[in-house]
Amino acid sequence: MDNRIVNAKRIVVKVGTSSLIHPSGAINLETFDQLAYTLSALNNQGKELILVSSGAIGVGLNKMHLKKRPTEIGAQQALAAIGQSELMTLFTQRFNHYLTDIAQVLLTHDIFDYPKSNKFVMDTFNCLLNDNVIPIVNENDTVATDELDHKTTFGDNDQLSAIVASHVNADLLIVLSDIDGFYNQNPKKVTNAQLIPVVSEINDTMFTVAGGSGSRFGTGGMQTKLLAAKRMLAENRQMVLANGKDPRIILDILAGKRIGTLFTKSSALTAKQTTSNLSGH
């Protein structure tokens, strides 16, 4: 049992599009409900929770009955605007059912780059958490484009969740994805791929193993999750990567059960075991 995880007070949870949207493009209502139930239960226990949720474009595609994600930036941003509204409607319905208040926080990268705007958004987070309100965070896709030296995009919500966790001084980041954790080989291609339970250092070999990007509904892949983990490790924070098929798994993680992959500063032995697993020995 890891006492740092069990005793974590301020927790950022990131849920990916693949957890919220079925492969068919239909909305996974069960995941929305289980996520609301789990976070509400933890909120009632006195935990401070921030949910970073992807899915705006995926929900927008479903709402507009589209099967293919458009390539034009404007069309993607329009879908995100439609989907974000629908996304928050779904979350509001389910969190209301569990008597929990939520708030929407849409961010762009430059908010964190400028001290005044950074202070304002941190004050907002702290006020919401003090009032037992769960902020639901997403990138403000309708205005987030990179031009000249004015950086507004995070690139993906794995990065956004790590940046938020860093700025709000979170104890733990939990990333829910469509995979059980980090493997020594791609488990979707290699049947005997082994799950690595603990990672204490991110190296180039891991990024090679991580491979490409995510699904047609989302932008993330394993590489973006490793980048998020690298940021957490650099700040001596912890991150857990686990399967988001049933978000109630968060309760097991916080109970100290060994689930998914834990990224944490650890012993030299653990680091040696990780390297050995990756090399296949």
HUMO-V61088 format. One record per pair of residues at least 12 apart in sequence whose ideal C-beta (glycine too) atoms are under 8 Angstrom apart, sorted by the first residue. I is the first residue (numbers start at 1). J is the second residue. If there is no record, write none. Layout:
BEGIN
I;J  I;J
END
This chain:
BEGIN
1;256  2;238  2;256  2;262  2;264  3;256  4;171  4;172  4;238  4;264  5;172  5;238  5;240  5;253  5;254  5;256  5;262  6;254  6;255  6;256  7;171  8;47  8;171  8;172  8;238  8;254  9;46  9;47  9;48  9;171  10;47  10;48  10;50  10;129  10;168  10;169  10;170  10;171  10;172  11;42  11;47  11;48  11;49  11;50  11;170  11;171  11;172  11;173  11;174  11;254  12;49  12;50  12;51  12;52  12;161  12;164  12;165  12;168  12;170  12;172  12;173  12;174  13;39  13;49  13;50  13;51  13;52  13;173  13;174  13;176  13;250  14;51  14;52  14;53  14;54  14;157  14;158  14;160  14;161  14;173  14;174  14;175  14;176  14;228  15;31  15;35  15;51  15;52  15;53  15;54  15;55  15;176  15;244  15;247  16;54  16;55  16;157  16;175  16;176  16;177  16;178  16;214  16;218  16;220  16;244  17;54  17;55  17;57  17;58  17;214  17;215  17;217  17;218  17;220  18;177  18;178  18;214  18;215  18;217  18;218  18;244  19;31  19;176  19;177  19;178  19;244  19;245  19;247  20;32  20;53  20;54  20;55  20;58  20;59  21;55  21;58  21;59  21;62  21;217  23;215  25;58  25;61  25;62  25;67  25;217  26;62  27;59  27;62  27;90  29;90  31;244  31;245  31;246  31;247  32;90  32;91  32;94  33;94  33;97  34;246  34;247  34;248  35;51  35;94  35;247  36;91  36;94  36;95  36;97  36;98  36;100  37;94  37;98  37;248  38;247  38;248  38;250  38;251  39;51  39;95  39;100  39;134  39;250  40;95  40;98  40;99  40;100  41;98  41;251  42;250  42;251  42;254  43;100  43;132  43;134  47;254  48;129  49;129  49;134  50;125  50;129  50;134  50;135  50;137  50;164  50;165  50;168  50;170  51;102  51;134  51;135  51;136  51;137  52;136  52;137  52;138  52;157  52;160  52;161  52;164  53;87  53;91  53;136  53;137  53;138  53;157  54;138  54;157  54;218  54;220  55;83  55;87  55;217  55;218  56;79  56;80  56;81  56;83  56;84  56;87  56;138  56;141  57;69  57;76  57;79  57;80  57;83  57;141  57;217  58;83  58;217  58;218  59;82  59;83  59;84  59;86  59;87  59;90  60;78  60;79  60;80  60;81  60;82  60;83  60;84  60;86  61;79  61;83  61;217  62;83  63;82  63;83  63;86  64;79  64;82  66;79  68;216  69;216  69;217  73;145  76;141  77;141  77;142  77;143  78;142  80;141  80;142  81;141  81;142  84;106  84;138  84;141  87;138  88;104  88;136  91;136  95;134  100;134  101;131  101;132  101;133  101;134  102;133  102;134  102;135  102;136  103;128  103;133  103;134  103;135  103;136  104;135  104;136  104;138  105;121  105;124  105;125  105;128  105;135  105;136  105;137  105;138  106;137  106;138  106;139  106;140  107;121  107;137  107;138  107;139  107;140  107;154  107;160  107;164  108;139  108;140  108;143  108;144  108;152  108;153  109;144  109;151  109;152  109;153  109;154  109;163  110;150  110;151  110;152  112;163  112;167  113;151  118;167  122;167  122;168  125;168  126;168  137;160  137;161  137;164  138;157  138;160  139;153  139;154  139;157  139;160  155;219  155;224  156;219  156;220  156;224  157;219  157;220  158;175  158;220  158;224  158;225  158;227  158;228  159;224  159;227  159;228  159;231  161;173  161;175  161;228  162;227  162;228  162;229  162;231  162;232  162;239  163;231  165;232  165;237  165;239  166;231  166;232  166;235  166;237  170;237  171;237  171;238  172;237  172;238  172;239  172;240  173;228  173;232  173;237  173;238  173;239  173;240  174;239  174;240  174;242  174;250  174;253  175;225  175;228  175;239  175;240  175;241  175;242  176;242  176;243  176;244  176;247  176;249  176;250  177;220  177;225  177;241  177;242  177;243  177;244  178;215  178;243  178;244  178;245  179;222  179;241  179;243  180;195  180;242  180;243  180;260  181;195  181;196  181;197  181;241  181;242  181;243  181;259  181;260  181;261  182;195  182;196  182;199  182;206  182;210  182;222  182;225  182;226  182;241  182;261  183;195  183;196  183;209  184;196  184;209  184;277  184;278  184;280  185;209  186;209  186;211  194;277  195;260  195;261  196;261  196;274  196;277  196;278  197;258  197;261  197;262  198;261  198;262  198;263  198;264  198;266  198;270  198;273  198;274  199;229  199;261  199;262  199;263  199;264  199;274  200;233  200;263  200;264  200;265  200;266  200;267  200;270  200;271  200;274  201;233  201;271  201;274  202;226  202;229  202;230  202;233  202;263  203;275  205;275  205;278  205;279  206;226  206;278  207;223  207;226  209;222  209;278  210;222  210;223  210;225  210;226  211;223  225;241  229;241  229;263  232;263  233;263  233;264  233;265  236;265  238;262  238;263  238;264  239;262  239;263  239;264  240;253  240;259  240;260  240;261  240;262  240;263  241;260  241;261  241;263  242;259  242;260  242;261  243;260
END
